[in-house]
């Protein structure tokens, strides 16, 4: 005899799967209207989003989403310490990923997420999707973000890469192309301020304590093992000490100013010129200016 509750659960899963597929189809249609190929974001990874939506999704979940190289890893490292009280640098990367799973690592094993967390956090570089119940979207100056992506890609290849080749073959044709389409998918998302919060990377650098406090308030989590007032300054000190900067007798805001000076305006003018030439017809530059970067 079939359990009626199991039947209802199965029907609910099928309904959620249909909803997810419809939302994905709408996203694919948007890409077509923008003359962009949805393949990197939708076709190859749709199964991961469907799996999350059908199997483990909760309305209280918060997704930390961003275009690559926009501060996602740093924010998750600080948030890991806030939630667990442990230094992420003293823990294996696997443990870090268990507490704040990264969907790009494959199917999410929710059983690894600690039971004491009342709100679950996940990482994504995908475009906006209605599959995400709530979102913290991190945005960074595209010039710095794309240049950082270039430096990382060159390091992974283990050899120098010509900037014009990177822009032509990697940014304009690769997996994470079109910064402007990524950002617009979130800025135009049909969510109100209760379901999406946008944070600029540069503002997090200026005051990580404030940014962490806003993230905690937005998420509604009651589980705070270590306060942002302790976590934020400690991560700044670690960053500066790694670069042989003396942090003694400096105020919090003096340290954040140093942090911003080390992180911002690192993109060479030659790379900037090539990026402008390669993306002159896109929405990157007007959107960058609208966000206060130009």
Secondary structure, 3 states (H helix, E strand, C coil): CCCHHHHHHHHHHHHHHHHHHHHHHHHHHHHHHCCCCCHHHHHCCHHHHHHHHHHCCCCCCEEEEECCCCCHHHHHHHHHHHHHCCCHHHCCHHHHHHHEEEHHHCCCCHHHCCCCCCCCEEEECCCCCCCCCEEEEEECCHHHHHHHHHHHHHHHHCCCCCHHHHHHHHHCCCCCCCHHHHHHHHHCCCCCCCCEEEEEHHHHHHCHHHHHHHHHHHHCCCCCCCCHHHHHHHHHHHHHHHCCCCCCCCCHHHHHHHHHHHHCCCCCHHHHHHHHHHCCCCCHHHHHHHCCCC
